[in-house]
């Protein structure tokens, strides 16, 4: 077995390096985990907090979304988001940051979502999927 200078097996060192490159690892893992249909945005939204921040939301699904932002959010951070759903109004959801997309923003997954919220997002997604680009 080969070892590096810190006396860790080289295979372990390489695994740690791969895992630390979170954008590459998480994008692949996220793509493999996705089971819900997604629709491109943009959707208007707000990150609720000490200071509310307006957001542009992309790739919306019942599982989460991609948020266009000029700041980084650490993985695991919990957020309260308001999403303006067309024909459905404002929806407040809890989300958790999954990964950063460099020079674009970050992805979140929705957590603790009730059936009403899930159904409202699903209705928007299904409507956009069936109506195509003219349904935007």
C-alpha positions as CSV (number, residue, x, y, z in Angstrom):
1,X,0.0,0.0,0.0
2,X,1.3,3.5,-0.9
3,X,1.3,6.3,1.6
4,X,1.6,10.1,1.3
5,X,3.8,12.2,3.6
6,X,1.0,12.4,6.2
7,X,1.0,8.6,6.4
8,X,-2.5,8.3,4.9
9,X,-3.1,5.7,2.1
10,X,-2.9,7.5,-1.2
11,X,-6.4,6.2,-2.1
12,X,-7.8,7.9,0.9
13,X,-5.9,11.1,0.1
14,X,-7.4,11.1,-3.5
15,X,-10.9,10.4,-2.1
16,X,-10.6,13.4,0.2
17,X,-9.4,15.6,-2.7
18,X,-12.4,14.5,-4.9
19,X,-14.9,15.1,-2.1
20,X,-13.4,18.6,-1.3
21,X,-14.0,19.6,-5.0
22,X,-17.7,20.1,-4.0
23,X,-18.9,21.7,-7.2
24,X,-17.8,18.8,-9.3
25,X,-18.9,16.1,-6.8
26,X,-22.2,17.7,-5.9
27,X,-23.3,18.6,-9.4
28,X,-22.9,15.0,-10.4
29,X,-24.5,13.7,-7.2
30,X,-27.3,16.2,-7.6
31,X,-28.0,15.2,-11.1
32,X,-28.1,11.5,-10.1
33,X,-30.5,12.2,-7.2
34,X,-33.0,14.3,-9.2
35,X,-36.2,12.4,-9.6
36,X,-38.7,15.3,-10.0
37,X,-39.3,17.2,-13.2
38,X,-37.7,20.6,-13.3
39,X,-38.6,23.8,-15.2
40,X,-36.4,26.7,-16.0
41,X,-37.3,30.1,-14.6
42,X,-37.0,32.7,-13.9
43,X,-39.2,33.0,-10.9
44,X,-39.0,35.9,-8.5
45,X,-38.3,35.2,-4.9
46,X,-37.0,36.6,-1.6
47,X,-34.6,35.2,0.9
48,X,-36.2,36.0,4.2
49,X,-33.8,36.9,7.0
50,X,-32.5,39.8,9.0
51,X,-32.4,41.7,5.8
52,X,-34.7,40.3,3.0
53,X,-32.9,39.8,-0.3
54,X,-34.6,39.6,-3.7
55,X,-33.7,36.5,-5.7
56,X,-34.0,35.0,-9.2
57,X,-34.9,31.3,-9.1
58,X,-34.2,28.8,-11.8
59,X,-34.7,25.1,-12.3
60,X,-37.7,24.8,-10.0
61,X,-39.0,21.4,-8.9
62,X,-40.8,20.0,-5.9
63,X,-37.4,18.9,-4.6
64,X,-35.6,22.3,-4.8
65,X,-34.2,24.9,-7.1
66,X,-31.2,26.8,-8.3
67,X,-30.8,30.3,-7.0
68,X,-29.0,33.0,-9.0
69,X,-27.0,35.0,-6.5
70,X,-23.7,36.9,-6.3
71,X,-22.8,35.6,-2.9
72,X,-21.8,32.2,-1.5
73,X,-24.0,30.2,0.9
74,X,-22.3,27.5,2.9
75,X,-23.5,23.9,2.3
76,X,-26.1,22.9,4.9
77,X,-27.3,26.5,5.7
78,X,-31.0,26.7,6.3
79,X,-33.0,29.4,4.4
80,X,-36.5,30.7,4.4
81,X,-37.5,31.5,0.8
82,X,-40.6,33.1,-0.6
83,X,-41.3,32.1,-4.2
84,X,-43.7,33.9,-6.4
85,X,-45.5,31.1,-8.2
86,X,-47.4,32.2,-11.3
87,X,-51.1,31.8,-10.9
88,X,-50.6,30.6,-7.4
89,X,-49.1,33.5,-5.5
90,X,-46.4,33.6,-2.9
91,X,-45.2,30.4,-1.3
92,X,-42.9,30.3,1.8
93,X,-40.7,27.2,2.0
94,X,-37.7,26.1,4.1
95,X,-34.6,25.1,2.1
96,X,-31.1,23.9,2.7
97,X,-28.1,24.9,0.6
98,X,-26.6,21.9,-1.3
99,X,-23.8,23.2,-3.4
100,X,-22.4,26.3,-4.9
101,X,-22.3,26.8,-8.7
102,X,-19.3,29.1,-9.2
103,X,-20.1,32.5,-10.9
104,X,-23.8,31.8,-10.8
105,X,-25.3,31.0,-7.4
106,X,-26.3,28.0,-5.3
107,X,-28.7,25.0,-5.3
108,X,-31.1,24.2,-2.5
109,X,-33.3,21.4,-1.6
110,X,-36.7,22.0,0.0
111,X,-37.1,20.7,3.6
112,X,-40.1,20.2,5.9
113,X,-42.5,21.0,3.0
114,X,-46.2,20.2,3.6
115,X,-48.5,18.7,1.0
116,X,-50.0,22.0,0.0
117,X,-46.6,23.6,-0.8
118,X,-45.6,20.5,-2.7
119,X,-48.9,20.4,-4.7
120,X,-48.6,24.1,-5.6
121,X,-45.0,23.7,-6.9
122,X,-46.0,20.6,-8.8
123,X,-49.0,22.3,-10.4
124,X,-46.7,25.1,-11.7
125,X,-44.1,22.6,-13.0
126,X,-46.7,20.4,-14.7
127,X,-48.4,23.5,-16.3
128,X,-45.1,24.7,-17.7
129,X,-44.1,21.3,-18.9
130,X,-47.4,20.8,-20.8
131,X,-47.7,24.4,-22.1
132,X,-44.0,24.7,-23.2
133,X,-42.2,28.0,-23.7
134,X,-45.5,29.8,-24.5
135,X,-46.7,28.9,-21.0
136,X,-44.1,31.2,-19.4
